[in-house]
Amino acid sequence: FLILRINRRLPQLKTHLEKNRSKQKRQKYTVSDILWRQETYRRAQRAHLAGAMFPLDQIIIKPNLCNPPISPNPEGFFGADAYRSQVLLFTPGGSDFSSYFGYPHTNAIEAAENCDRIALIGDSGSGKSVALAYLATHYAKFDVSSQPKSLPVYLHLFDLDWEPGQKTSFKAAIFNLQQSSLPINSQSHFLEYLEECFNQNRVLLLIDGLEISCCSNRVEVERA
């Protein structure tokens, strides 16, 4: 009789244990998410020349990105007048010129939300690194009342222990770098959480330094 009762309750016990295990896993992932966003926010706030004196939030001017010119329609009429206003002032090498003449621009956050891949192009000092730090800061802020944001993975290419042709994959190199930034007791949970975010396309990968890397490195990073 006792064995019969136990057998009847086994499915319920199994369901209860699975729910508890899932709940504990989500709690660990939530802690990992909060810790990672705090660490990303801390690094992004000092990622500028005056970082030792002022956090980025105190001095930032929200960056805008100049829209690239549209691609001509090969099946339509290609007239110079139709494209002059959109091509003439596209001068990424002279951002002051574009800014003065009011070239069409997009907010950095809006661009990140609506585009799968973005390359920031400009001269040294034009604000590319600060724009990445601004994006990292925005996505690192944790707000329980709003919809969860993508997990920001903010790094400089030269910080990665990775070269094209190595057995270690690009994603594994990212994992190793991020792991060293967290408390020891949270590292294993975070790596599991980061893997899940990658699999669910919930990672915003912000890579600085691509413009000063060799051509082969850029190609390999784009493929990865």
C-alpha positions as CSV (number, residue, x, y, z in Angstrom):
1,F,0.0,0.0,0.0
2,L,2.8,2.4,0.9
3,I,4.7,1.7,-2.3
4,L,1.6,2.2,-4.3
5,R,1.0,5.7,-2.8
6,I,4.7,6.6,-3.4
7,N,4.4,5.5,-7.0
8,R,1.3,7.6,-7.5
9,R,3.1,10.7,-6.1
10,L,6.3,10.3,-8.1
11,P,5.2,12.4,-11.1
12,Q,4.1,15.2,-8.7
13,L,7.4,15.0,-6.8
14,K,9.3,15.1,-10.1
15,T,7.4,18.1,-11.3
16,H,8.0,19.9,-8.0
17,L,11.7,19.2,-8.1
18,E,12.0,20.4,-11.7
19,K,10.2,23.6,-10.8
20,N,12.5,24.2,-7.9
21,R,15.6,23.5,-10.0
22,S,14.3,25.9,-12.7
23,K,13.6,28.6,-10.1
24,Q,17.0,28.3,-8.6
25,K,18.6,28.4,-12.0
26,R,16.7,31.6,-12.9
27,Q,17.7,33.2,-9.6
28,K,21.4,32.5,-10.3
29,Y,21.0,33.8,-13.8
30,T,19.4,37.0,-12.5
31,V,22.3,37.5,-10.0
32,S,24.8,36.9,-12.9
33,D,22.9,39.4,-15.1
34,I,22.9,42.1,-12.4
35,L,26.6,41.6,-11.5
36,W,27.6,41.7,-15.2
37,R,25.7,44.9,-15.9
38,Q,27.2,46.6,-12.9
39,E,30.7,45.6,-14.0
40,T,30.0,46.8,-17.6
41,Y,28.6,50.1,-16.3
42,R,31.6,50.7,-14.1
43,R,34.0,50.1,-17.1
44,A,32.0,52.2,-19.5
45,Q,31.8,55.1,-17.1
46,R,35.6,55.5,-17.1
47,A,36.2,54.8,-20.8
48,H,37.1,58.4,-21.8
49,L,40.1,60.7,-21.4
50,A,38.7,62.4,-18.2
51,G,37.5,59.1,-16.7
52,A,39.7,59.5,-13.6
53,M,37.8,62.8,-12.7
54,F,34.3,62.4,-14.2
55,P,32.0,59.5,-14.9
56,L,30.7,59.4,-18.5
57,D,27.1,60.1,-17.5
58,Q,28.1,63.6,-16.2
59,I,29.8,64.8,-19.3
60,I,28.3,62.8,-22.2
61,I,26.6,64.5,-25.1
62,K,24.3,61.9,-26.6
63,P,26.1,60.7,-29.8
64,N,24.3,60.7,-33.1
65,L,25.5,58.7,-36.1
66,C,25.5,60.1,-39.7
67,N,23.4,57.9,-41.9
68,P,25.2,56.2,-44.7
69,P,24.1,57.1,-48.2
70,I,21.4,54.9,-49.7
71,S,22.3,52.3,-52.3
72,P,21.0,53.1,-55.8
73,N,18.3,51.0,-57.2
74,P,19.8,49.1,-60.1
75,E,16.3,48.7,-61.7
76,G,15.3,52.4,-61.3
77,F,16.4,55.7,-62.8
78,F,19.8,56.8,-61.5
79,G,19.7,60.5,-61.6
80,A,22.3,62.7,-59.9
81,D,19.7,65.1,-58.6
82,A,17.9,62.2,-56.8
83,Y,20.9,61.3,-54.7
84,R,23.0,64.5,-54.5
85,S,21.5,65.6,-51.1
86,Q,22.1,62.2,-49.6
87,V,25.6,61.6,-51.0
88,L,27.2,65.0,-51.2
89,L,27.5,65.6,-47.5
90,F,28.4,62.0,-46.5
91,T,31.9,62.8,-45.3
92,P,32.8,60.4,-42.4
93,G,36.4,61.8,-42.6
94,G,35.0,65.3,-41.8
95,S,32.3,64.9,-39.2
96,D,32.3,68.7,-38.4
97,F,31.3,69.4,-42.0
98,S,28.4,67.0,-41.9
99,S,27.3,68.3,-38.5
100,Y,27.3,71.9,-39.6
101,F,25.2,71.3,-42.7
102,G,22.7,69.1,-40.8
103,Y,23.3,65.8,-42.5
104,P,20.6,63.2,-41.7
105,H,21.6,61.4,-38.5
106,T,20.3,58.6,-36.2
107,N,20.5,58.3,-32.4
108,A,23.1,55.6,-31.4
109,I,20.5,53.7,-29.3
110,E,17.9,53.7,-32.1
111,A,20.6,52.4,-34.5
112,A,21.6,49.6,-32.2
113,E,17.9,48.6,-31.7
114,N,17.1,48.4,-35.4
115,C,20.3,47.1,-37.0
116,D,21.9,43.7,-36.6
117,R,25.4,45.0,-37.4
118,I,26.8,48.5,-37.3
119,A,30.3,49.8,-38.1
120,L,31.2,53.2,-36.6
121,I,33.5,55.0,-39.1
122,G,35.4,58.2,-38.4
123,D,38.7,59.9,-37.7
124,S,40.6,59.5,-34.4
125,G,38.8,61.6,-31.8
126,S,35.5,61.7,-33.6
127,G,33.8,59.8,-30.7
128,K,33.6,56.2,-31.8
129,S,34.9,54.8,-28.5
130,V,32.7,57.2,-26.5
131,A,29.7,56.1,-28.6
132,L,30.4,52.5,-27.7
133,A,30.8,53.4,-24.0
134,Y,27.5,55.3,-24.2
135,L,25.7,52.2,-25.6
136,A,27.3,50.0,-23.0
137,T,26.1,52.3,-20.3
138,H,22.6,52.4,-21.6
139,Y,22.2,48.6,-21.9
140,A,24.0,48.0,-18.6
141,K,21.4,49.9,-16.6
142,F,19.1,47.5,-14.9
143,D,15.5,48.4,-14.4
144,V,13.1,45.7,-13.1
145,S,10.1,47.7,-14.2
146,S,11.0,47.9,-17.9
147,Q,11.5,45.2,-20.5
148,P,14.8,43.4,-20.2
149,K,17.5,44.8,-22.4
150,S,20.1,42.9,-24.4
151,L,23.1,41.9,-22.4
152,P,26.0,44.2,-23.3
153,V,29.4,42.6,-23.9
154,Y,31.7,45.6,-24.1
155,L,35.4,45.0,-24.8
156,H,38.4,46.2,-26.7
157,L,39.7,43.8,-29.4
158,F,43.3,44.0,-28.0
159,D,42.1,42.7,-24.6
160,L,41.1,39.4,-26.1
161,D,43.7,36.6,-26.0
162,W,42.8,35.5,-29.5
163,E,44.3,35.5,-33.0
164,P,43.0,34.2,-36.3
165,G,43.9,30.5,-36.8
166,Q,43.9,29.6,-33.1
167,K,42.1,26.6,-31.9
168,T,40.2,28.7,-29.3
169,S,37.1,30.2,-30.9
170,F,36.3,33.8,-30.8
171,K,33.3,33.3,-28.5
172,A,35.4,31.1,-26.2
173,A,38.0,34.0,-26.0
174,I,35.1,36.3,-25.1
175,F,34.0,33.9,-22.3
176,N,37.5,33.7,-20.9
177,L,37.9,37.5,-20.8
178,Q,34.5,38.2,-19.2
179,Q,35.0,35.4,-16.7
180,S,38.0,37.2,-15.2
181,S,35.8,40.3,-14.5
182,L,33.4,38.6,-12.1
183,P,33.6,37.2,-8.5
184,I,34.8,33.6,-8.4
185,N,31.5,32.3,-7.0
186,S,29.5,33.8,-9.9
187,Q,31.8,32.8,-12.9
188,S,30.3,29.4,-13.7
189,H,26.8,30.6,-13.5
190,F,27.6,33.6,-15.7
191,L,29.2,31.5,-18.4
192,E,26.1,29.4,-18.6
193,Y,23.9,32.5,-18.7
194,L,26.1,34.1,-21.4
195,E,25.9,31.0,-23.5
196,E,22.1,31.1,-23.2
197,C,22.0,34.8,-24.2
198,F,24.1,34.1,-27.2
199,N,21.9,31.2,-28.3
200,Q,18.8,33.4,-27.9
201,N,20.3,36.4,-29.7
202,R,20.1,38.5,-26.6
203,V,23.7,39.8,-26.6
204,L,24.8,43.2,-27.8
205,L,28.4,42.8,-28.8
206,L,30.3,46.1,-28.6
207,I,33.9,45.7,-29.9
208,D,36.3,48.7,-29.9
209,G,39.6,48.8,-31.7
210,L,38.6,47.1,-35.0
211,E,39.9,50.1,-37.0
212,I,43.4,49.7,-35.7
213,S,43.6,45.9,-36.2
214,C,45.0,44.3,-39.3
215,C,42.7,43.4,-42.1
216,S,42.8,39.7,-41.5
217,N,41.7,40.2,-37.9
218,R,38.7,42.3,-38.9
219,V,37.6,39.7,-41.4
220,E,37.9,36.9,-38.8
221,V,36.0,38.9,-36.2
222,E,33.2,39.6,-38.7
223,R,33.0,35.9,-39.5
224,A,32.9,34.9,-35.8
